């Protein structure tokens, strides 16, 4: 049970950092807030896809 709690904590931290990084890079490349938000949301869609399909 302890292993499961640790894994969830790491995943939550990684998702937040990954989305923020995608948005910052997108804004610096495109200079567009709209594209930055789109790339932040697409990161979440990929996470949901991996959760449904499975695998690590």
C-alpha positions in Angstrom: 0.0 0.0 0.0 2.9 2.4 0.8 4.3 1.9 -2.8 0.9 2.9 -4.3 0.7 6.2 -2.4 4.3 7.2 -3.4 3.5 6.4 -7.1 0.4 8.7 -7.1 2.4 11.5 -5.5 5.1 11.3 -8.2 2.6 11.2 -11.0 0.7 14.2 -9.8 3.9 16.2 -9.5 5.1 15.1 -12.9 1.8 16.0 -14.6 1.9 19.6 -13.2 5.5 20.2 -14.2 5.0 18.7 -17.6 2.0 20.9 -18.5 3.8 24.0 -17.2 6.9 23.2 -19.2 4.8 22.6 -22.4 3.0 25.9 -21.9 6.2 27.9 -21.3 8.0 26.4 -24.3 5.0 26.9 -26.5 4.7 30.5 -25.5 8.4 31.2 -26.0 8.3 29.7 -29.5 4.9 31.0 -30.7 4.4 34.1 -28.6 0.7 33.2 -28.2 -1.2 32.6 -25.0 -3.8 30.6 -26.9 -1.3 28.1 -28.3 0.3 27.8 -24.8 -3.1 26.8 -23.4 -3.8 24.4 -26.2 -0.4 22.6 -25.6 -1.1 22.5 -21.8 -4.5 20.8 -22.4 -3.0 18.4 -25.0 -0.6 17.2 -22.3 -3.6 16.2 -20.2 -5.2 14.4 -23.1 -2.0 12.3 -23.5 -2.1 11.4 -19.8 -5.7 10.2 -20.1 -4.8 8.2 -23.2 -2.0 6.5 -21.4 -4.2 5.8 -18.4 -6.8 4.1 -20.7 -4.4 2.2 -22.8 -2.2 1.2 -19.9 1.5 0.5 -19.8 4.3 2.5 -18.3 
